[in-house]
Amino acid sequence: MGTGLRYFGLDWPKDAPFHGACLLSHLHWDHVQGLPFFPPLLRHDSHLDIYAPAPEDGSSLDDVMWRTINPPLFPVGLDAFPGQVTFHPVTDHQFSIGEVQVTSRLIPHVGRTCGYRLEHGGASVAYLSDHQQTGVRTFEASAGARELCDGVDVMIHDAQYTRAEFARKSTWGHCTVEYAVWLAIECRAKTLVLFHHDPTHDDDQIDRIVASANRVACNGLEVVAAREGLTLSVGE
């Protein structure tokens, strides 16, 4: 086997062109700053399609990314990369990437943010990486969030805070583990992947959080924690 690299769970040989798609939830720095460090863009025959919500101020995705990846914030501009990047603005859309059917819906966060649902061959995955919890003791969910998560095989969902942490940071755009579990049960998801861990939570605390979540899960729901290298089989 030749030398290869691994990105997003995909083995990519160094001597082969890359053509892929990225479903970007929103444009906060922690979600976009890795783009200029993506080695496939150093090849002339590589092409990356990025789907993301356009900014609320009316500017285009291209404008935002060109201003961000450009001096003085970055040594070179996007035009310095040999690979091609194409930006696709989405809000409440349905579209296809190859044979995968994608549904995007706006969901609550700080700034315009999308969640995504991917369907292929009868299997489904929902991705709500950053999601503002609605309600503290009585939970609510937006119509878009419910549509994305309804009956999915795998639901990847924001679960940053404990209840004590959320009491201090309830407007920061994220949610509690309890809310993620509630939404998964409410939407009849089969597996919940807790995501967007708080940086102050170590591995032992995350293990305890997962164990506690599984004790209250019902209707066949399984709860796991997202981690680097995790692979889940979806569908038959």
KEPASE-456221 format. One record per residue: residue number from 1; residue in three letters; x, y, z of N, C-alpha, C in turn. Coordinates in Angstrom, 1 decimal, padded with zeros to 4 digits, always signed. Layout:
i, aa, nX, nY, nZ, caX, caY, caZ, cX, cY, cZ
NUM, ALA, X, Y, Z, X, Y, Z, X, Y, Z
...
***
This chain:
i, aa, nX, nY, nZ, caX, caY, caZ, cX, cY, cZ
1, MET, +000.8, -001.2, +000.0, +000.0, +000.0, +000.0, +000.9, +001.2, +000.0
2, GLY, +000.4, +002.3, -000.7, +001.2, +003.5, -000.8, +000.9, +004.4, +000.5
3, THR, +001.8, +005.4, +000.6, +001.6, +006.3, +001.8, +000.3, +007.1, +001.6
4, GLY, -000.4, +007.2, +002.7, -001.7, +007.9, +002.6, -001.9, +008.8, +003.9
5, LEU, -002.9, +009.6, +003.8, -003.3, +010.4, +004.9, -004.7, +010.1, +005.3
6, ARG, -005.2, +010.6, +006.4, -006.5, +010.3, +006.8, -007.2, +011.5, +007.2
7, TYR, -008.4, +011.8, +006.6, -009.1, +013.0, +006.9, -010.6, +012.6, +007.0
8, PHE, -011.3, +013.1, +008.1, -012.7, +012.9, +008.2, -013.1, +011.5, +008.1
9, GLY, -012.2, +010.5, +008.6, -012.5, +009.1, +008.5, -012.3, +008.5, +007.1
10, LEU, -011.7, +009.3, +006.2, -011.5, +008.8, +004.8, -010.0, +008.7, +004.5
11, ASP, -009.5, +007.5, +004.1, -008.1, +007.4, +003.7, -008.0, +008.0, +002.3
12, TRP, -007.0, +008.9, +002.2, -006.7, +009.6, +001.0, -005.3, +009.4, +000.6
13, PRO, -004.9, +008.8, -000.5, -003.5, +008.6, -000.9, -002.9, +009.9, -001.4
14, LYS, -001.7, +010.2, -001.0, -001.0, +011.5, -001.4, -001.0, +011.7, -002.9
15, ASP, -000.9, +010.6, -003.7, -000.7, +010.8, -005.1, -002.0, +010.7, -005.9
16, ALA, -003.1, +010.9, -005.2, -004.4, +010.9, -005.9, -005.1, +012.2, -005.7
17, PRO, -005.9, +012.6, -006.7, -006.7, +013.9, -006.5, -007.8, +013.7, -005.5
18, PHE, -008.2, +014.8, -004.8, -009.2, +014.7, -003.8, -010.4, +015.5, -004.3
19, HIS, -011.6, +015.0, -004.2, -012.8, +015.7, -004.5, -013.8, +015.3, -003.4
20, GLY, -014.1, +016.3, -002.6, -015.0, +016.0, -001.4, -015.9, +017.2, -001.1
21, ALA, -016.8, +017.0, -000.1, -017.7, +018.0, +000.3, -017.7, +018.1, +001.8
22, CYS, -017.9, +019.4, +002.2, -017.9, +019.7, +003.6, -019.3, +020.3, +004.0
23, LEU, -020.0, +019.8, +004.9, -021.2, +020.4, +005.4, -020.8, +021.2, +006.7
24, LEU, -020.8, +022.5, +006.5, -020.3, +023.5, +007.5, -021.5, +024.1, +008.2
25, SER, -021.6, +023.9, +009.6, -022.7, +024.4, +010.3, -022.8, +025.9, +010.3
26, HIS, -021.7, +026.6, +010.5, -021.7, +028.0, +010.6, -020.3, +028.5, +010.5
27, LEU, -020.1, +029.8, +010.5, -018.8, +030.4, +010.1, -018.0, +030.9, +011.3
28, HIS, -018.2, +030.5, +012.5, -017.4, +030.8, +013.6, -016.0, +030.3, +013.4
29, TRP, -015.0, +031.0, +014.0, -013.6, +030.7, +013.7, -013.2, +029.2, +014.0
30, ASP, -013.8, +028.7, +015.1, -013.4, +027.3, +015.4, -013.9, +026.3, +014.4
31, HIS, -014.7, +026.7, +013.5, -015.2, +025.8, +012.4, -014.6, +026.0, +011.1
32, VAL, -013.9, +027.1, +010.9, -013.3, +027.4, +009.6, -011.8, +027.6, +009.6
33, GLN, -011.2, +027.7, +010.7, -009.8, +028.0, +010.7, -008.9, +026.8, +010.2
34, GLY, -009.5, +025.6, +010.1, -008.7, +024.5, +009.6, -008.6, +024.4, +008.1
35, LEU, -009.4, +025.2, +007.4, -009.4, +025.1, +005.9, -008.1, +025.3, +005.3
36, PRO, -007.3, +026.3, +005.6, -006.0, +026.5, +004.9, -005.0, +025.5, +005.3
37, PHE, -005.2, +024.6, +006.3, -004.3, +023.6, +006.7, -004.7, +022.2, +006.1
38, PHE, -005.6, +022.2, +005.2, -006.1, +020.9, +004.6, -005.2, +020.6, +003.4
39, PRO, -004.3, +019.6, +003.6, -003.3, +019.3, +002.6, -003.8, +019.0, +001.2
40, PRO, -005.0, +018.3, +001.0, -005.4, +018.1, -000.4, -005.5, +019.4, -001.2
41, LEU, -005.7, +020.5, -000.6, -005.8, +021.7, -001.3, -004.5, +022.2, -001.9
42, LEU, -003.4, +021.4, -001.6, -002.1, +021.7, -002.2, -001.9, +021.1, -003.6
43, ARG, -003.0, +020.3, -004.0, -002.9, +019.7, -005.3, -003.8, +020.4, -006.3
44, HIS, -003.3, +020.6, -007.6, -004.1, +021.3, -008.6, -005.3, +020.5, -009.0
45, ASP, -005.4, +019.2, -008.8, -006.5, +018.4, -009.3, -007.5, +018.1, -008.1
46, SER, -007.4, +018.9, -007.0, -008.3, +018.7, -005.9, -009.4, +019.7, -005.9
47, HIS, -010.6, +019.4, -005.4, -011.7, +020.3, -005.4, -012.6, +020.0, -004.2
48, LEU, -012.8, +021.0, -003.4, -013.6, +020.9, -002.2, -014.9, +021.8, -002.3
49, ASP, -016.1, +021.1, -002.2, -017.3, +021.9, -002.1, -017.7, +022.1, -000.7
50, ILE, -017.9, +023.3, -000.3, -018.3, +023.7, +001.1, -019.7, +024.2, +001.1
51, TYR, -020.6, +023.6, +001.8, -022.0, +024.0, +002.0, -022.1, +024.7, +003.4
52, ALA, -022.6, +025.9, +003.4, -022.7, +026.6, +004.7, -023.8, +027.7, +004.6
53, PRO, -024.3, +028.1, +005.8, -025.3, +029.3, +005.7, -024.5, +030.6, +005.4
54, ALA, -025.1, +031.4, +004.5, -024.5, +032.7, +004.2, -024.7, +033.6, +005.4
55, PRO, -023.8, +034.6, +005.6, -023.9, +035.5, +006.7, -025.2, +036.3, +006.7
56, GLU, -025.6, +036.7, +007.9, -026.8, +037.5, +008.0, -026.7, +038.9, +007.5
57, ASP, -025.5, +039.4, +007.3, -025.3, +040.8, +006.8, -025.5, +041.0, +005.3
58, GLY, -025.8, +039.9, +004.6, -025.9, +039.9, +003.2, -024.7, +039.7, +002.4
59, SER, -023.5, +039.6, +003.0, -022.3, +039.3, +002.3, -022.3, +037.8, +001.9
60, SER, -021.5, +037.5, +000.9, -021.4, +036.1, +000.4, -020.5, +035.2, +001.2
61, LEU, -020.6, +033.9, +001.1, -019.7, +033.0, +001.7, -018.3, +033.2, +001.2
62, ASP, -018.2, +033.5, -000.1, -016.8, +033.7, -000.7, -016.2, +034.9, -000.1
63, ASP, -017.0, +036.0, +000.1, -016.4, +037.2, +000.7, -015.9, +037.0, +002.1
64, VAL, -016.7, +036.3, +002.9, -016.3, +036.0, +004.3, -015.0, +035.2, +004.3
65, MET, -014.9, +034.2, +003.5, -013.7, +033.3, +003.6, -012.5, +034.0, +003.0
66, TRP, -012.7, +034.8, +001.9, -011.6, +035.6, +001.4, -011.1, +036.6, +002.3
67, ARG, -011.9, +037.2, +003.2, -011.5, +038.2, +004.1, -010.8, +037.5, +005.3
68, THR, -011.2, +036.3, +005.6, -010.6, +035.5, +006.8, -009.3, +034.9, +006.4
69, ILE, -009.2, +034.2, +005.3, -008.0, +033.6, +004.8, -007.3, +034.5, +003.9
70, ASN, -006.6, +035.5, +004.4, -006.0, +036.6, +003.6, -005.2, +037.4, +004.6
71, PRO, -004.1, +038.0, +004.1, -003.3, +038.9, +005.0, -004.2, +040.0, +005.5
72, PRO, -004.0, +040.5, +006.8, -003.0, +040.1, +007.7, -003.4, +038.9, +008.6
73, LEU, -004.6, +038.4, +008.5, -005.0, +037.3, +009.3, -004.3, +036.0, +009.0
74, PHE, -003.9, +035.8, +007.7, -003.2, +034.6, +007.3, -002.2, +035.0, +006.3
75, PRO, -001.1, +034.3, +006.2, +000.0, +034.7, +005.3, -000.3, +034.9, +003.8
76, VAL, -001.2, +034.0, +003.3, -001.6, +034.1, +001.9, -003.1, +034.0, +001.8
77, GLY, -003.6, +034.4, +000.6, -005.1, +034.3, +000.3, -005.4, +032.9, -000.2
78, LEU, -006.7, +032.7, -000.3, -007.2, +031.4, -000.9, -006.7, +031.2, -002.3
79, ASP, -006.5, +032.2, -003.1, -006.1, +032.1, -004.4, -004.7, +031.5, -004.6
80, ALA, -003.9, +031.4, -003.4, -002.6, +030.9, -003.5, -002.6, +029.4, -003.4
81, PHE, -003.7, +028.8, -003.1, -003.8, +027.3, -003.0, -004.1, +026.7, -004.4
82, PRO, -003.4, +025.7, -004.8, -003.6, +025.1, -006.1, -005.0, +024.4, -006.2
83, GLY, -005.5, +023.8, -005.1, -006.8, +023.2, -005.2, -007.9, +024.2, -005.3
84, GLN, -009.1, +023.8, -005.7, -010.2, +024.7, -005.9, -011.2, +024.5, -004.8
85, VAL, -011.7, +025.6, -004.3, -012.8, +025.5, -003.3, -014.0, +026.3, -003.8
86, THR, -015.2, +025.6, -003.7, -016.4, +026.2, -004.2, -017.4, +026.3, -003.0
87, PHE, -017.9, +027.5, -002.8, -018.8, +027.7, -001.6, -020.3, +027.7, -002.1
88, HIS, -021.1, +027.0, -001.4, -022.6, +026.9, -001.7, -023.4, +027.3, -000.5
89, PRO, -024.1, +028.5, -000.6, -024.9, +028.9, +000.5, -026.2, +028.1, +000.6
90, VAL, -026.5, +027.7, +001.8, -027.7, +026.9, +002.1, -028.4, +027.5, +003.4
91, THR, -029.6, +027.3, +003.4, -030.4, +027.6, +004.7, -031.4, +026.4, +004.8
92, ASP, -032.6, +026.6, +004.5, -033.6, +025.5, +004.5, -033.6, +024.9, +003.1
93, HIS, -032.7, +023.9, +002.8, -032.6, +023.4, +001.5, -032.6, +021.9, +001.5
94, GLN, -032.8, +021.3, +000.4, -032.6, +019.9, +000.1, -031.8, +019.7, -001.1
95, PHE, -030.8, +018.9, -001.1, -029.9, +018.8, -002.2, -029.2, +017.4, -002.1
96, SER, -028.4, +017.1, -003.2, -027.7, +015.8, -003.2, -026.2, +016.0, -003.3
97, ILE, -025.5, +015.2, -002.7, -024.1, +015.1, -002.9, -023.8, +013.6, -003.3
98, GLY, -023.6, +013.4, -004.6, -023.5, +012.1, -005.1, -024.9, +011.4, -004.9
99, GLU, -024.8, +010.2, -004.2, -026.1, +009.5, -004.0, -026.7, +009.8, -002.6
100, VAL, -026.0, +010.7, -001.9, -026.5, +011.1, -000.5, -027.5, +012.2, -000.6
101, GLN, -028.7, +012.1, +000.0, -029.7, +013.1, +000.0, -029.4, +013.9, +001.3
102, VAL, -029.3, +015.3, +001.2, -029.0, +016.1, +002.3, -030.1, +017.1, +002.5
103, THR, -030.5, +017.2, +003.8, -031.5, +018.3, +004.2, -030.8, +019.2, +005.1
104, SER, -030.9, +020.5, +004.9, -030.3, +021.5, +005.8, -031.4, +022.3, +006.4
105, ARG, -031.3, +022.6, +007.6, -032.3, +023.4, +008.3, -031.6, +024.4, +009.3
106, LEU, -032.1, +025.6, +009.3, -031.6, +026.6, +010.3, -032.0, +026.2, +011.7
107, ILE, -031.1, +026.2, +012.6, -031.4, +025.9, +014.0, -030.8, +027.0, +014.9
108, PRO, -031.4, +027.1, +016.1, -030.9, +028.1, +017.0, -029.5, +028.0, +017.5
109, HIS, -028.7, +029.1, +017.4, -027.3, +029.2, +017.9, -027.0, +030.7, +017.9
110, VAL, -025.8, +031.1, +018.1, -025.4, +032.5, +018.1, -025.0, +032.8, +016.6
111, GLY, -025.9, +033.5, +015.9, -025.6, +033.7, +014.5, -026.3, +032.6, +013.7
112, ARG, -026.4, +032.8, +012.4, -027.0, +031.9, +011.4, -026.3, +030.6, +011.4
113, THR, -027.0, +029.5, +011.7, -026.4, +028.1, +011.8, -027.3, +027.1, +011.2
114, CYS, -026.8, +026.1, +010.6, -027.5, +025.0, +010.0, -027.2, +023.7, +010.7
115, GLY, -028.2, +022.9, +010.8, -028.0, +021.4, +011.1, -028.2, +020.7, +009.8
116, TYR, -027.8, +019.4, +009.7, -027.9, +018.7, +008.5, -028.4, +017.3, +008.8
117, ARG, -029.1, +016.7, +007.8, -029.6, +015.3, +007.8, -029.1, +014.7, +006.5
118, LEU, -028.4, +013.5, +006.6, -028.0, +012.8, +005.5, -028.7, +011.5, +005.4
119, GLU, -029.1, +011.1, +004.2, -029.9, +009.9, +004.0, -029.3, +009.1, +002.8
120, HIS, -029.1, +007.8, +002.9, -028.6, +007.0, +001.8, -028.9, +005.6, +002.1
121, GLY, -029.5, +004.9, +001.1, -029.8, +003.5, +001.3, -030.6, +003.1, +002.5
122, GLY, -031.5, +004.0, +002.9, -032.4, +003.7, +004.0, -031.8, +004.0, +005.4
123, ALA, -030.5, +004.5, +005.4, -029.8, +004.9, +006.6, -029.8, +006.4, +006.7
124, SER, -029.8, +006.9, +008.0, -029.9, +008.4, +008.2, -029.0, +008.8, +009.3
125, VAL, -028.4, +010.0, +009.2, -027.6, +010.6, +010.2, -027.9, +012.1, +010.3
126, ALA, -028.1, +012.6, +011.5, -028.4, +014.0, +011.7, -027.2, +014.6, +012.4
127, TYR, -026.8, +015.8, +012.0, -025.6, +016.5, +012.6, -026.0, +017.9, +013.0
128, LEU, -026.1, +018.1, +014.3, -026.4, +019.4, +014.9, -025.3, +019.8, +015.9
129, SER, -024.2, +020.3, +015.3, -023.0, +020.5, +016.1, -023.1, +021.6, +017.2
130, ASP, -023.7, +022.7, +016.8, -023.9, +023.8, +017.8, -025.3, +024.2, +017.8
131, HIS, -026.0, +024.0, +019.0, -027.4, +024.1, +019.1, -027.8, +024.8, +020.4
132, GLN, -028.4, +025.9, +020.3, -028.9, +026.6, +021.6, -030.1, +025.9, +022.2
133, GLN, -029.9, +025.5, +023.4, -031.0, +024.9, +024.2, -032.1, +025.9, +024.4
134, THR, -033.3, +025.4, +024.2, -034.5, +026.2, +024.5, -035.2, +025.6, +025.7
135, GLY, -035.3, +026.4, +026.7, -036.0, +025.9, +028.0, -034.9, +025.4, +028.9
136, VAL, -035.2, +025.4, +030.2, -034.3, +024.9, +031.2, -035.0, +023.7, +031.9
137, ARG, -036.1, +023.9, +032.5, -036.8, +022.7, +033.1, -037.8, +022.1, +032.1
138, THR, -038.4, +022.9, +031.3, -039.3, +022.4, +030.3, -038.6, +022.6, +028.9
139, PHE, -038.3, +021.5, +028.3, -037.5, +021.6, +027.0, -038.4, +021.9, +025.8
140, GLU, -037.9, +022.6, +024.8, -038.6, +022.8, +023.6, -037.6, +022.6, +022.4
141, ALA, -038.1, +022.4, +021.2, -037.2, +022.2, +020.1, -037.8, +022.9, +018.9
142, SER, -037.0, +023.5, +018.0, -037.5, +024.1, +016.8, -038.0, +023.1, +015.8
143, ALA, -038.8, +023.5, +014.9, -039.4, +022.6, +013.9, -038.2, +022.1, +013.1
144, GLY, -037.2, +022.9, +012.8, -036.1, +022.4, +012.0, -035.3, +021.3, +012.6
145, ALA, -035.0, +021.5, +013.9, -034.3, +020.5, +014.7, -035.1, +019.2, +014.7
146, ARG, -036.4, +019.3, +014.9, -037.2, +018.0, +015.0, -037.2, +017.3, +013.6
147, GLU, -037.3, +018.1, +012.6, -037.3, +017.5, +011.2, -036.0, +016.8, +010.9
148, LEU, -034.9, +017.4, +011.3, -033.6, +016.8, +011.0, -033.4, +015.5, +011.8
149, CYS, -033.9, +015.4, +013.0, -033.6, +014.3, +013.9, -034.6, +013.2, +013.9
150, ASP, -035.7, +013.4, +013.3, -036.9, +012.5, +013.3, -036.5, +011.1, +012.9
151, GLY, -036.5, +010.2, +013.8, -036.3, +008.8, +013.5, -034.9, +008.4, +012.9
152, VAL, -033.9, +009.2, +013.2, -032.6, +009.0, +012.6, -031.9, +007.8, +013.2
153, ASP, -031.0, +007.1, +012.5, -030.2, +006.1, +013.0, -029.1, +006.6, +013.9
154, VAL, -028.5, +007.7, +013.5, -027.4, +008.3, +014.4, -027.7, +009.8, +014.4
155, MET, -027.7, +010.4, +015.7, -027.9, +011.8, +015.9, -026.7, +012.3, +016.6
156, ILE, -025.9, +013.1, +015.9, -024.7, +013.8, +016.4, -025.1, +015.1, +016.9
157, HIS, -025.0, +015.4, +018.2, -025.6, +016.6, +018.8, -024.8, +017.2, +019.8
158, ASP, -024.8, +018.6, +019.8, -024.2, +019.4, +020.8, -024.6, +018.9, +022.2
159, ALA, -023.6, +018.8, +023.1, -023.9, +018.4, +024.5, -022.8, +018.9, +025.4
160, GLN, -022.6, +020.2, +025.3, -021.4, +020.8, +025.9, -021.5, +020.9, +027.4
161, TYR, -022.6, +021.2, +028.0, -022.7, +021.6, +029.4, -023.3, +020.6, +030.3
162, THR, -022.9, +020.7, +031.5, -023.7, +020.1, +032.6, -024.8, +021.1, +033.0
163, ARG, -025.7, +020.7, +033.8, -026.8, +021.7, +034.2, -026.2, +022.9, +034.9
164, ALA, -025.2, +022.6, +035.8, -024.6, +023.7, +036.6, -023.8, +024.7, +035.6
165, GLU, -023.2, +024.2, +034.6, -022.5, +025.0, +033.7, -023.5, +025.8, +032.8
166, PHE, -024.5, +025.2, +032.4, -025.5, +025.9, +031.6, -026.2, +027.0, +032.4
167, ALA, -026.3, +026.9, +033.7, -026.9, +027.9, +034.5, -026.1, +029.2, +034.4
168, ARG, -024.8, +029.1, +034.1, -024.0, +030.3, +034.0, -023.8, +030.7, +032.5
169, LYS, -024.1, +029.8, +031.6, -023.8, +030.1, +030.2, -025.0, +029.8, +029.3
170, SER, -026.2, +030.1, +029.8, -027.4, +029.7, +029.0, -027.6, +030.4, +027.7
171, THR, -026.9, +031.5, +027.5, -027.0, +032.2, +026.2, -025.8, +032.1, +025.3
172, TRP, -025.0, +031.1, +025.6, -023.7, +031.0, +024.8, -023.9, +030.1, +023.6
173, GLY, -025.1, +029.6, +023.3, -025.4, +028.9, +022.0, -025.3, +027.4, +022.1
174, HIS, -025.2, +026.8, +023.3, -025.0, +025.4, +023.3, -026.1, +024.8, +024.3
175, CYS, -025.9, +023.5, +024.6, -027.0, +022.9, +025.4, -026.4, +021.9, +026.4
176, THR, -027.2, +021.3, +027.2, -026.8, +020.3, +028.2, -027.0, +018.9, +027.6
177, VAL, -026.3, +018.0, +028.3, -026.4, +016.6, +027.9, -027.9, +016.2, +028.1
178, GLU, -028.5, +016.6, +029.1, -029.9, +016.3, +029.4, -030.8, +016.7, +028.2
179, TYR, -030.6, +017.9, +027.7, -031.4, +018.3, +026.5, -031.1, +017.4, +025.3
180, ALA, -029.9, +017.1, +025.0, -029.6, +016.2, +023.9, -030.2, +014.9, +024.0
181, VAL, -030.2, +014.3, +025.2, -030.9, +013.0, +025.5, -032.4, +013.2, +025.3
182, TRP, -033.0, +014.3, +025.8, -034.4, +014.5, +025.6, -034.8, +014.6, +024.2
183, LEU, -034.0, +015.4, +023.4, -034.4, +015.5, +022.0, -034.2, +014.2, +021.2
184, ALA, -033.2, +013.4, +021.6, -033.0, +012.1, +020.9, -034.2, +011.2, +021.2
185, ILE, -034.7, +011.2, +022.4, -035.8, +010.4, +022.8, -037.1, +010.9, +022.1
186, GLU, -037.3, +012.2, +022.2, -038.4, +012.9, +021.6, -038.5, +012.6, +020.1
187, CYS, -037.4, +012.5, +019.4, -037.4, +012.3, +018.0, -037.2, +010.8, +017.5
188, ARG, -037.1, +009.9, +018.5, -037.0, +008.5, +018.3, -035.7, +008.2, +017.5
189, ALA, -034.6, +008.8, +017.9, -033.3, +008.5, +017.3, -032.8, +007.2, +017.9
190, LYS, -032.0, +006.4, +017.2, -031.5, +005.1, +017.7, -030.2, +005.3, +018.5
191, THR, -029.3, +006.1, +018.0, -028.0, +006.3, +018.7, -027.8, +007.8, +018.8
192, LEU, -027.4, +008.3, +020.0, -027.1, +009.6, +020.2, -025.6, +009.7, +020.4
193, VAL, -024.9, +010.6, +019.6, -023.5, +010.8, +019.8, -023.3, +012.2, +020.4
194, LEU, -022.9, +012.2, +021.7, -022.6, +013.5, +022.3, -021.4, +014.2, +021.7
195, PHE, -021.6, +015.5, +021.4, -020.6, +016.2, +020.6, -020.4, +017.6, +021.2
196, HIS, -019.3, +018.2, +020.7, -018.9, +019.6, +021.2, -018.7, +019.6, +022.7
197, HIS, -017.8, +018.6, +023.1, -017.5, +018.5, +024.5, -016.8, +019.8, +025.0
198, ASP, -017.2, +020.2, +026.3, -016.5, +021.4, +026.8, -015.0, +021.1, +027.0
199, PRO, -014.2, +022.1, +026.7, -012.7, +021.9, +026.8, -012.3, +021.6, +028.3
200, THR, -013.1, +022.0, +029.3, -012.7, +021.7, +030.6, -013.0, +020.3, +031.1
201, HIS, -013.8, +019.5, +030.3, -014.1, +018.1, +030.6, -013.0, +017.2, +030.2
202, ASP, -012.5, +016.4, +031.1, -011.5, +015.4, +030.7, -012.2, +014.1, +030.4
203, ASP, -011.4, +013.1, +029.9, -011.9, +011.9, +029.5, -012.8, +011.2, +030.6
204, ASP, -012.3, +011.2, +031.8, -013.0, +010.5, +032.9, -014.4, +011.2, +033.1
205, GLN, -014.5, +012.5, +033.0, -015.7, +013.2, +033.2, -016.7, +012.8, +032.1
206, ILE, -016.2, +012.8, +030.8, -017.0, +012.4, +029.7, -017.5, +011.0, +029.8
207, ASP, -016.7, +010.1, +030.3, -017.1, +008.7, +030.6, -018.3, +008.7, +031.6
208, ARG, -018.2, +009.5, +032.6, -019.3, +009.5, +033.6, -020.5, +010.2, +033.0
209, ILE, -020.4, +011.2, +032.2, -021.5, +011.8, +031.5, -022.3, +010.8, +030.6
210, VAL, -021.5, +010.0, +029.9, -022.1, +009.0, +029.0, -022.8, +007.9, +029.8
211, ALA, -022.2, +007.5, +030.9, -022.8, +006.5, +031.8, -024.1, +007.0, +032.3
212, SER, -024.1, +008.2, +032.8, -025.3, +008.8, +033.4, -026.4, +009.0, +032.3
213, ALA, -026.0, +009.4, +031.1, -027.0, +009.6, +030.0, -027.6, +008.2, +029.6
214, ASN, -026.9, +007.2, +029.6, -027.4, +005.9, +029.3, -028.4, +005.3, +030.3
215, ARG, -028.2, +005.8, +031.6, -029.1, +005.3, +032.7, -030.5, +005.9, +032.5
216, VAL, -030.6, +007.1, +031.9, -031.9, +007.7, +031.7, -032.5, +007.5, +030.3
217, ALA, -031.6, +007.0, +029.4, -032.1, +006.8, +028.1, -033.2, +005.7, +028.0
218, CYS, -034.1, +005.8, +027.1, -035.2, +004.8, +027.0, -035.5, +004.6, +025.5
219, ASN, -036.5, +003.7, +025.3, -037.0, +003.4, +023.9, -035.9, +002.9, +023.0
220, GLY, -034.9, +002.2, +023.6, -033.8, +001.6, +022.8, -032.7, +002.6, +022.5
221, LEU, -032.7, +003.8, +023.0, -031.7, +004.8, +022.6, -030.3, +004.4, +023.3
222, GLU, -029.3, +004.4, +022.5, -027.9, +004.2, +022.9, -027.2, +005.5, +022.9
223, VAL, -026.4, +005.9, +023.9, -025.6, +007.1, +024.0, -024.2, +006.8, +024.0
224, VAL, -023.4, +007.5, +023.1, -022.0, +007.3, +023.1, -021.4, +008.8, +023.0
225, ALA, -020.1, +008.9, +023.2, -019.4, +010.2, +023.1, -018.6, +010.2, +021.9
226, ALA, -018.6, +011.3, +021.2, -017.8, +011.5, +020.0, -016.3, +011.6, +020.5
227, ARG, -015.5, +010.9, +019.7, -014.0, +011.0, +020.0, -013.3, +010.8, +018.6
228, GLU, -012.1, +011.3, +018.7, -011.2, +011.2, +017.4, -011.1, +009.7, +017.0
229, GLY, -011.4, +009.4, +015.8, -011.2, +008.1, +015.3, -012.4, +007.2, +015.4
230, LEU, -013.5, +007.7, +016.1, -014.7, +006.9, +016.3, -015.3, +006.6, +014.9
231, THR, -015.7, +005.3, +014.7, -016.4, +004.9, +013.5, -017.7, +004.1, +013.9
232, LEU, -018.8, +004.5, +013.3, -020.1, +003.9, +013.6, -020.6, +003.3, +012.3
233, SER, -021.2, +002.1, +012.4, -021.8, +001.5, +011.2, -023.3, +001.9, +011.2
234, VAL, -023.8, +002.4, +010.1, -025.1, +002.9, +010.0, -025.9, +002.1, +009.0
235, GLY, -027.1, +001.7, +009.3, -027.9, +000.8, +008.4, -027.4, -000.6, +008.4
236, GLU, -027.9, -001.3, +007.4, -027.6, -002.7, +007.3, -026.3, -002.9, +006.5
***
